[in-house]
Structure formats: C-alpha cells, structure tokens
Amino acid sequence: MFAMALLGASSTLAAAPARFDEFRYSGEDAAHRALGPGEFRNPILSGYYPDPSVTRVGDDYYLVNSSFAHFPGIPVFTSKDLVHWTQIANAIDRPEQLDFTGRRTSQGVFAPDISWHDGLFYIANTCVECGGNFVITAKDPAGPWSNPIWLPFEGIDPSIYWEGDKAYIVNNRAPDEPPRYDGHRAIWIQEYDWRAGKMVGPSTQLINGGVDISKKPVWIEGPHILRKDGTYYLTAAEGGTSVNHSQVVFRSKSLRGPFTPFEGNPILTQRDLDPARPDPIGSAGHAKLVQTQKGDWWATFLAVRPYADDYYTIGRETFLLPVRWENGWPIILPKGQAIRRKLKAPDLPSQPAPLLPTSGPISYVEPFDGPALPMQWIGIRTPKHPFYRLADGMLELDSGAPLGDLNGVPAFIGRRQQHANARFSTMLRYVPEKEGDRAGLAAVQSDRSHLFFGLTRIAGETVVALYTREAADTDRLVASAPVTVEGPVTLTIRMTGGTMAFDYAAGGATRTLTQGLDATLLSTKKAGGFVGTVVGPYHYSPAS
C-alpha cells in the first residue's frame, strides 16, 4: 500500500492532467469450455503471468511471477486449492527497492522463486542489468517485503533449496569452460547463509549445458531442487522460452551431484506436436513441483495460447498439471500429449472463486472511486515522482515521458490483456492544448511495439487518432478524425484474435475510427521479449 500512497500523491508537473472516469475490461477465451463438477480450467492465471514459482506453507499455497521492468512488480498470489488464486501483494512496491531506469520492458526482474523457512518468506530473484541476483524477505507474504540483499554471483534464476536449517542457492551461470555454442549455460549450487544474508563455501557446477551437451542444448535455466525418498531431483527448463521450451529432470544421491538425466526427458513439452492443431497451447516449460498436504504432486509452469501461427499478444501464462512418479522419476506430461484446457482439480478443500477471477471469462469495471488502485495495475519502470492520483471519482494523470523513452517513466498505468478476444474502454475528459499533446488508451507490448488511441492535436485541430509503433522508434499515424463536440469522449479498443477495432463516442454518437488493424504488432513473435500486452490510460505533453 505504500507504493499506492506514493503514486497517489499530488504532482508538481505543470501540464494540465488528463482525467479518466472509469476503465472497463471484458474478455473470453476463443476455446472457452464449460467446467464440469470437480474440474478446473487452464490457465490458472490468464494473461501476462510467466515463470510461476509455487510453495506450500501448511494448507496455504503461494505463487509469484516475473514482471520484468513493470512497476509495481513480482505479483504474489495465495490459494488453498491450487486453482483459485488471489493476489495479495506486489513484492516490489517501493521505488527504493529496485531502479528500472534505462531498462527495457523485458529486462528487470526475471523468474522469482518463493520459499519459506523458520517463519520467514523468501523470494530469490535477478534484476537483469539493474543489480544482479538478490533475496528479499517478508514475515507476511502480503508484505511489506524487504529491500534487496544483493548476492555476488553471475547468472539468473536463483532458487533456494532448504535442507534442515541450511539453505542452498541453485541458479543458471556460465559453464566452467569457454562456451561451446550460443546458449551454452550451466546450473550451479552454493550454500547461502540466510542469517547473515551472504553466500558461503564453494560453488559447484551440477549441470553443464543440459541433458546431453553433445546435442548443444540451449538455455538450461529456472532450476529447482527437491528431495524425495532420499534422492535429490533437479528440474530445469531447457530449449529457450519459445516453441522449443521444455522441462527436464536429473537426480542424484548427493546434493552436489553427480546428477544423472532422466532417459525419458523432457518431462514436459509441446514442441513435438503439430503446430496447426486446433486450440494449441505451446511453449510449455519453466515448471516447479509442489506436494500437497495429502501427498499428491502438482506442477505450475508457463505456456502460451496462440490464436494462430504462434501469434499471441497476451504473453506467457500460468498453467497447472498433476505430476506422477514412475520408477523414481517425476513426469508432468507424457511425450506427445497436448496440455488439456480443463481437467480434474486437485484433491484439496474447495474454496470460493475470488471476486475477480484469474482465468476463464473475465469482466470488471474500475470506477476510480477508491483510496488507491488495486494491485493489478502496473506501469513501466520505477517512478521517480508521482504521476497519478485518484480524486473526485476520477483517475488524474499528469504528463510523463513518451512511450519508448528508456530513461523516463511514461504517465501510463494499465492492466494485463488476459484474452485474445478482449474489449477495453475508458471515458476521457481532456483538451489537448498544443501540438503533440495526447491522452487516451495505450496498448503496450514493448518500448518499440505499442499503440496509442485517444485525443491529440494535429495542425491546430483536436482529433481522435490512432498511432502505432511496430518494432520501431517512431510512431505511424494510422487514422484520425476531428472531434468538435465538447465533453467526455469514450474510447474503446476491441481485440478479436489477430485484428483490432477502435471506437469513440462523443456527444451521444458512436463511431468507429478504424477496424481490421493487424494485432500482430503487439505479438511476442514480432515484438520479441518476455512480457504481454498491458492496456490502460496514458498522457503525454511535450515540453514547450
């Protein structure tokens, strides 16, 4: 709540604010299927919620996701049934914790891991090009979380393995030899003195390259260690986070190895399936296993739902599958099987669905009449000063940096797109005073791939306009129309798979500015990176 109070404070910027009366979202999966008794729906977190890490404390489950250079970051969820999740915090919610200045949207915090020991929650994480590896802690997972304890080792994706009263950090680092090929990485382990907050003792390389280095496996990452029946298991992602993504497993009788790969690897992938199959789920991997209080095993992992040809704008999402053990090895999904969109729920006490569901059809209205924005709202990079406030039932946005300025923070605050078929709408009260002033809705996939739809001033005339930027450093004006009626303007973006339409309403009349826009400009396939599309109010006024 500290961050929300900070961002809700008054601003000293001179530009007149843009005011938004409300924000509406509705979305439904193209392949929506009704649930039967005792079933749940994949994904369990729809939209941009990648790299899930899960842990159990008693009868409660906790999950965290990557958030890269979005702020506040590292969403923290809780559940009692592994299916219905409620966000309770953003672990990075204060500007002094991490500084994302100069970072692209797909830099920042990668692949957090959550664990618990001796009454304290731990998140191990990496801030890419903004400090390196660190640990933060909290007595209450709802926060506050501590400032980072920085750790002096190279690489990404640290996770903590607890054994008795000792802690060990396992992570992706460079191999102990010159890299043999692009993407050649290794998995290392080192003891972590959790009382002193520092690394101790020797580092040991556990995995070099991956399952079979002769086949040049790439990007072994996201490692986790667990112990079962006296055997240590190391699971990790392999193959990169795109269509060749997979999860593999190794085991050893000693914590420091040697680790032997499972002959049946990978234990999860979709890369061998026909990409033209109906309603595909792809790029599956980056899993973490958790045992329920009843002894069953489940895995959370990331995957994607393309609407066509590996195009998706919603980013990588969180999925759930049961784990079975065969001959001393865990298997999440046999080779050749497709991830199911619905299946039998875990044998756990049922709990009511949250007021705002995290998967399936979703619809909500944000009236901007509360004391602070809900924690699902995120911006781009760490704010150096407040840029929005809630006042008189409206969201007021001061001017910020332009979208794409890596050294600045745009006056943009949005919500994740969670469905390929989605509708975003807001009511805007704004008068652009000079050339280039703009306020309205922005849909942001990356610093170089985004769009703006709203009011601006062109050649001395107030217009509603659509600008796009597709893997570029400059905007392209797609369409514009004069707005001569005074009063609020309602802006609506409609997304239907691979196309988009843009409607505006003023003075009682509703018009479509343009339709049929190719939505792939917001896709990961074209924009690159690791995030999903975030849509919300935006305001920019160039310096006089």
C-alpha positions in Angstrom: 0.0 0.0 0.0 3.0 2.3 0.5 3.6 2.4 -3.3 0.0 3.2 -4.0 0.1 6.1 -1.5 3.2 7.4 -3.1 1.9 7.2 -6.6 -1.4 8.8 -5.5 0.2 11.9 -4.0 0.0 15.3 -5.7 2.3 16.2 -8.5 4.1 19.4 -9.3 4.2 18.9 -13.1 2.9 21.9 -15.0 0.9 20.1 -17.7 -2.9 20.0 -17.2 -3.9 16.5 -16.1 -5.9 14.1 -18.2 -8.9 12.7 -16.3 -10.4 9.3 -16.7 -13.9 8.4 -15.3 -13.6 4.6 -15.4 -11.9 1.7 -17.0 -13.7 -1.4 -18.3 -12.5 -4.8 -19.4 -14.2 -7.9 -20.7 -12.7 -11.0 -22.3 -13.4 -14.5 -23.1 -11.3 -17.4 -24.5 -11.9 -18.4 -28.1 -11.8 -22.0 -26.9 -14.0 -21.5 -23.8 -15.5 -24.7 -22.4 -17.9 -25.0 -19.5 -16.5 -26.8 -16.5 -18.0 -30.0 -15.1 -18.1 -30.9 -11.4 -14.7 -31.1 -9.8 -12.9 -29.6 -12.8 -10.6 -26.7 -13.3 -9.6 -24.6 -16.3 -6.1 -24.0 -17.7 -4.5 -21.5 -17.5 -5.0 -20.8 -13.8 -3.6 -17.3 -14.3 -4.6 -15.9 -17.7 -2.6 -13.2 -19.3 1.0 -12.0 -18.7 1.9 -14.1 -15.6 5.0 -16.0 -16.6 7.7 -18.0 -14.8 5.5 -19.2 -11.9 7.1 -20.4 -8.7 4.9 -22.1 -6.1 5.4 -23.2 -2.5 3.2 -24.6 0.3 3.1 -23.5 3.9 0.7 -25.7 5.9 -2.6 -25.7 4.0 -1.8 -22.5 2.1 -0.1 -22.1 -1.3 1.8 -19.1 -2.5 2.8 -18.2 -6.1 5.0 -15.5 -7.7 5.6 -14.4 -11.3 8.1 -12.5 -13.3 7.2 -8.8 -14.0 10.4 -7.6 -15.7 10.5 -3.7 -15.8 6.9 -3.2 -14.9 6.2 -1.5 -11.5 5.0 -2.5 -9.0 6.4 -5.9 -9.7 6.6 -9.5 -8.7 2.9 -10.2 -8.0 2.3 -12.5 -5.1 -0.8 -14.8 -5.0 -2.3 -17.2 -2.5 -4.6 -20.2 -2.8 -5.9 -23.1 -0.8 -6.8 -25.3 -3.8 -4.1 -24.5 -6.4 -6.8 -23.4 -8.7 -8.4 -20.2 -7.4 -5.8 -17.5 -6.8 -6.0 -14.1 -5.1 -3.3 -11.5 -5.5 -2.2 -10.3 -2.1 0.9 -8.2 -2.9 3.4 -6.9 -5.3 6.7 -7.8 -3.6 8.4 -4.8 -5.4 6.2 -1.9 -4.5 8.6 0.8 -3.3 10.9 2.8 -5.5 13.9 2.3 -3.2 13.8 -1.5 -3.7 14.8 -1.6 -7.4 15.5 1.0 -10.0 14.5 0.1 -13.6 15.7 3.3 -15.1 17.2 2.6 -18.5 15.8 -0.9 -18.6 13.7 -2.2 -21.5 10.3 -3.7 -20.6 11.7 -7.2 -20.9 14.7 -6.5 -18.6 14.3 -6.1 -14.9 13.1 -8.9 -12.6 13.3 -12.4 -14.1 11.9 -15.7 -12.7 11.4 -15.1 -9.0 11.4 -18.1 -6.7 9.4 -18.2 -3.4 10.1 -20.3 -0.4 9.5 -20.3 3.4 11.7 -21.1 6.4 11.5 -20.5 10.1 8.7 -18.1 9.9 10.0 -16.0 7.0 9.1 -15.9 3.3 12.0 -15.6 0.8 12.0 -14.5 -2.8 15.2 -15.1 -4.7 15.4 -13.3 -8.0 17.5 -11.5 -10.6 17.3 -7.9 -11.7 18.8 -8.1 -15.2 21.2 -5.2 -15.8 19.9 -3.5 -12.7 21.9 -5.1 -9.8 22.0 -8.8 -10.4 20.9 -11.5 -8.0 19.2 -10.8 -4.7 16.9 -12.0 -2.0 14.0 -10.2 -0.4 12.1 -11.4 2.7 8.8 -10.9 4.5 7.1 -12.2 7.6 3.8 -11.8 5.9 3.6 -12.6 2.2 1.1 -9.8 1.8 4.1 -7.5 2.6 5.9 -5.4 3.2 8.9 -7.2 1.6 12.4 -6.1 2.4 14.8 -4.2 0.3 17.1 -6.5 -1.7 20.0 -8.4 -0.2 22.4 -8.4 -3.1 24.3 -11.7 -3.9 27.7 -11.8 -5.5 27.3 -14.4 -8.3 26.8 -14.3 -12.0 23.7 -15.6 -13.8 19.9 -15.6 -13.5 17.1 -17.6 -12.0 18.3 -18.3 -8.4 16.1 -20.5 -6.2 16.6 -21.6 -2.6 16.7 -25.2 -1.6 16.2 -25.7 2.2 17.6 -28.7 4.0 17.1 -28.7 7.7 18.5 -25.3 8.9 20.7 -24.9 5.9 20.0 -23.1 2.6 21.5 -23.5 -0.8 21.0 -21.4 -3.9 20.9 -23.1 -7.3 20.9 -21.0 -10.5 21.9 -20.6 -14.1 25.5 -19.4 -14.6 28.2 -19.6 -17.2 29.8 -23.0 -17.6 33.3 -23.8 -16.1 34.7 -23.8 -19.6 34.6 -21.5 -22.6 31.0 -21.7 -24.1 30.9 -24.3 -26.9 27.9 -22.6 -28.6 25.4 -19.8 -28.3 23.1 -20.6 -25.4 25.5 -22.9 -23.6 24.9 -22.3 -19.9 25.2 -24.4 -16.7 23.5 -24.9 -13.3 25.5 -24.3 -10.2 24.9 -24.6 -6.4 26.3 -22.7 -3.4 25.4 -22.5 0.2 23.6 -19.4 1.4 24.0 -18.2 5.0 20.4 -17.0 5.5 21.2 -15.5 8.9 24.0 -13.3 7.5 22.5 -12.9 4.1 25.6 -13.9 2.2 27.0 -16.8 0.1 29.5 -19.1 1.8 31.7 -22.0 0.7 32.5 -23.3 -2.7 30.3 -23.1 -5.9 29.7 -26.5 -7.6 28.6 -26.9 -11.2 25.8 -29.5 -11.3 24.7 -29.5 -15.0 26.8 -28.5 -18.0 24.7 -27.4 -21.0 21.7 -29.6 -20.3 20.5 -33.2 -20.7 23.0 -34.1 -23.5 25.7 -31.5 -24.2 26.6 -33.3 -27.5 23.2 -32.1 -28.9 24.0 -28.5 -27.9 21.0 -27.9 -25.6 20.4 -24.2 -25.0 19.4 -22.1 -22.0 19.2 -24.5 -19.2 17.6 -22.3 -16.6 14.9 -21.9 -13.9 16.4 -24.7 -11.7 14.7 -26.1 -8.6 15.9 -28.8 -6.3 13.7 -31.1 -4.2 14.4 -34.2 -2.2 12.1 -37.3 -2.2 12.8 -40.7 -0.7 16.5 -39.9 -0.1 17.1 -38.8 -3.7 17.8 -35.3 -4.9 15.9 -34.1 -8.0 16.9 -31.1 -10.1 14.3 -29.9 -12.5 15.0 -27.1 -15.0 13.8 -25.5 -18.2 15.7 -26.2 -21.4 15.4 -25.1 -25.0 14.6 -21.4 -24.6 11.2 -20.0 -23.6 9.7 -20.1 -27.1 8.3 -23.0 -29.2 11.2 -25.4 -28.2 10.6 -24.8 -24.5 10.7 -27.9 -22.2 11.2 -29.1 -18.7 13.8 -31.7 -17.8 14.8 -33.6 -14.7 18.0 -35.1 -13.2 18.6 -37.0 -10.0 21.4 -37.7 -7.6 22.1 -39.3 -4.2 24.2 -36.3 -3.3 23.2 -32.7 -3.2 26.3 -31.7 -5.1 26.0 -34.5 -7.7 26.8 -36.1 -9.9 23.3 -35.7 -11.4 22.0 -38.2 -13.9 19.4 -37.1 -16.5 16.2 -39.0 -16.9 16.2 -41.1 -20.1 12.6 -40.1 -20.8 13.4 -36.3 -20.8 11.7 -34.0 -21.3 9.0 -34.4 -18.7 7.0 -31.6 -20.2 7.0 -30.0 -23.7 4.7 -29.3 -26.6 7.4 -28.8 -29.2 6.8 -32.2 -30.8 3.1 -31.6 -31.5 1.6 -30.3 -34.8 1.5 -26.5 -34.5 -1.6 -26.5 -36.7 -3.7 -28.5 -34.2 -6.9 -26.9 -33.0 -6.7 -24.5 -30.0 -3.0 -25.1 -29.4 -1.1 -24.5 -26.1 2.6 -24.1 -26.7 6.0 -23.1 -25.3 5.4 -25.1 -22.1 8.2 -25.2 -19.5 9.7 -23.5 -16.5 7.9 -25.7 -14.0 8.1 -26.0 -10.3 6.8 -29.0 -8.4 4.8 -28.8 -5.1 3.5 -31.6 -2.9 0.1 -31.1 -1.3 -0.7 -31.8 2.3 -2.4 -35.0 1.1 0.8 -36.2 -0.6 -0.1 -35.5 -4.2 2.3 -33.7 -6.5 1.4 -30.9 -8.9 3.4 -28.6 -11.2 2.9 -25.0 -12.1 4.5 -23.9 -15.3 4.3 -21.3 -18.1 2.8 -21.8 -21.5 1.1 -19.7 -24.2 -2.2 -19.8 -26.2 -1.6 -18.6 -29.7 -4.6 -17.5 -31.8 -2.7 -18.5 -35.0 0.8 -19.4 -36.2 2.4 -18.8 -32.8 1.0 -15.3 -32.6 -0.2 -14.2 -29.2 -0.5 -10.8 -27.6 -1.3 -11.8 -24.0 2.1 -13.1 -23.1 3.1 -16.3 -21.2 0.6 -17.6 -18.7 0.5 -19.9 -15.6 -0.8 -23.4 -16.0 -1.2 -26.4 -13.7 -0.9 -30.1 -14.2 -0.6 -33.2 -11.9 2.7 -34.9 -11.5 3.0 -38.7 -11.4 6.1 -40.6 -10.3 7.2 -43.6 -12.3 10.3 -45.7 -11.4 11.6 -42.9 -9.3 11.1 -40.1 -11.8 8.5 -37.3 -11.9 6.5 -36.9 -15.2 4.3 -33.9 -15.7 3.1 -34.8 -19.2 4.0 -37.8 -21.4 5.5 -37.1 -24.7 3.1 -36.4 -27.5 0.2 -35.4 -25.2 -1.4 -31.9 -25.5 -2.0 -29.8 -22.5 -5.6 -30.0 -21.6 -7.7 -26.9 -21.1 -9.8 -28.5 -18.4 -9.1 -31.4 -16.1 -9.9 -32.8 -12.6 -9.0 -30.4 -9.8 -6.5 -31.3 -7.0 -7.9 -33.2 -4.1 -7.9 -30.2 -1.8 -10.6 -28.4 0.2 -12.6 -26.3 -2.3 -12.7 -22.6 -1.9 -14.8 -19.9 -3.4 -13.6 -18.3 -6.6 -12.1 -14.8 -6.0 -14.3 -11.8 -6.7 -12.1 -11.1 -9.7 -11.4 -14.5 -11.4 -7.9 -15.1 -12.7 -9.0 -17.4 -15.6 -11.9 -18.1 -17.8 -14.3 -15.3 -18.8 -13.4 -12.0 -17.0 -15.3 -8.8 -16.8 -14.7 -5.8 -14.5 -15.3 -2.1 -14.1 -12.7 0.1 -12.4 -14.6 3.2 -11.3 -11.6 5.1 -9.8 -13.5 5.9 -6.7 -11.4 4.1 -4.1 -8.5 5.3 -2.0 -6.0 3.6 -4.3 -5.8 1.5 -7.4 -5.9 -2.3 -7.0 -2.6 -4.0 -7.1 -3.2 -5.4 -10.6 -2.4 -2.0 -12.0 1.1 -1.6 -13.3 3.3 1.0 -15.0 6.6 1.0 -16.9 9.8 1.4 -14.9 10.3 2.7 -11.4 8.7 6.1 -10.9 10.9 8.9 -9.6 7.9 11.1 -8.7 4.2 10.6 -8.5 2.3 10.8 -11.8 -1.3 9.9 -11.0 -3.8 10.3 -8.2 -7.4 9.4 -7.6 -9.7 12.4 -7.0 -13.4 13.0 -7.2 -14.1 9.6 -8.6 -11.5 10.0 -11.4 -8.0 9.0 -12.3 -5.9 12.0 -12.9 -2.8 11.5 -15.0 0.0 14.2 -15.2 2.2 14.2 -18.2 5.2 11.8 -18.2 7.9 10.6 -20.5 6.9 9.5 -24.0 6.5 5.8 -24.5 9.8 4.3 -25.6 12.0 6.6 -23.6 14.1 4.2 -21.6 15.4 6.8 -19.3 11.9 8.1 -18.4 8.7 6.8 -16.8 5.6 7.3 -19.0 2.4 8.5 -17.4 0.9 5.1 -18.2 -0.9 2.8 -15.8 -2.6 -0.3 -17.1 -3.9 -3.8 -16.7 -2.9 -7.0 -18.4 -4.7 -8.2 -21.5 -5.9 -11.7 -20.5 -7.8 -13.0 -23.5 -7.2 -13.0 -27.3 -10.8 -11.7 -27.6 -11.0 -8.7 -25.3 -12.5 -5.3 -25.0 -11.0 -2.2 -23.2 -12.9 1.0 -22.6 -12.5 4.3 -20.8 -14.2 7.7 -20.5 -11.7 10.5 -21.0 -12.0 14.2 -20.1 -9.2 16.1 -21.8 -8.5 19.0 -24.1 -5.1 18.9 -25.9 -3.7 22.4 -25.7 -0.8 22.3 -28.1 0.6 20.2 -30.9 1.6 16.7 -29.8 -0.4 16.7 -26.6 -2.1 13.3 -26.2 -4.2 11.4 -23.7 -6.2 8.2 -24.1 -5.6 4.5 -24.1 -2.2 2.9 -24.8 -1.6 -0.8 -25.5 2.0 -1.6 -24.8 3.9 -4.8 -25.7 7.3 -3.2 -25.6 9.1 0.1 -25.8 9.3 -0.3 -29.6 5.9 -2.0 -30.1 2.8 -0.3 -28.9 -0.1 1.9 -29.9 -1.9 5.0 -28.7 -5.7 5.7 -29.3 -7.1 8.9 -28.0 -7.2 12.7 -28.2 -4.4 14.8 -29.6 -3.8 18.0 -31.5 -2.8 17.9 -35.2 -2.3 21.1 -37.2 -4.2 23.1 -34.6 -7.2 20.8 -34.6 -8.4 18.5 -31.8 -8.7 15.0 -33.2 -9.2 11.4 -32.1 -6.3 9.5 -33.5 -4.6 6.1 -33.7 -0.8 5.9 -33.7 1.1 2.6 -33.9 4.7 1.7 -33.4 5.8 -1.7 -34.7 9.4 -2.7 -33.7 10.3 0.9 -34.5 11.4 4.1 -32.8 8.8 6.4 -34.3 5.0 6.5 -34.5 2.9 6.0 -37.5 -0.4 7.8 -37.8 -3.0 5.2 -38.9 -6.2 7.2 -38.7 -7.6 10.4 -37.3 -11.0 12.3 -37.2 -11.9 15.7 -35.8 -13.7 16.0 -32.6 -15.9 19.1 -32.4 -18.2 18.2 -29.5 -17.2 19.4 -26.1 -17.4 17.0 -23.1 -16.1 13.5 -22.3 -15.1 11.0 -25.0 -15.4 7.3 -24.6 -12.6 5.3 -26.2 -13.0 1.5 -26.9 -10.4 -0.9 -28.2 -11.8 -4.3 -29.5 -9.4 -7.2 -29.9 -10.6 -10.3 -31.8 -7.7 -12.7 -32.2 -5.5 -11.1 -34.8 -7.4 -7.9 -35.5 -8.3 -4.8 -33.7 -11.0 -2.1 -34.0 -11.2 1.4 -32.4 -14.4 3.1 -31.4 -15.1 6.5 -29.9 -18.2 8.1 -28.6 -18.8 11.9 -28.1 -22.0 13.9 -27.9 -24.2 10.8 -27.9 -22.8 9.5 -31.2 -20.6 6.4 -31.5 -18.2 6.0 -34.5 -15.5 3.5 -35.5 -12.3 5.3 -36.3 -10.8 2.2 -37.9 -11.0 -1.5 -37.8 -9.2 -4.6 -39.1 -5.9 -3.4 -37.7 -3.3 -6.2 -37.7 -2.9 -7.0 -34.0 0.3 -9.0 -34.6 2.3 -5.7 -34.0 1.6 -6.4 -30.3 2.6 -10.1 -30.5 5.6 -11.6 -28.9 6.6 -13.1 -32.2 7.0 -9.7 -33.7 7.9 -7.5 -30.7 10.2 -10.0 -29.0 10.8 -10.0 -25.3 9.1 -11.8 -22.5 6.1 -9.7 -21.5 2.4 -9.5 -22.6 0.3 -6.6 -23.7 -0.7 -4.1 -21.0 -3.5 -1.6 -21.7 -4.5 1.5 -19.8 -4.7 5.3 -19.6 -1.8 7.3 -20.9 -0.9 11.0 -21.0 2.0 12.9 -22.7 2.5 16.6 -23.3 5.8 17.6 -25.0 7.9 20.3 -23.4 7.0 23.8 -24.6 
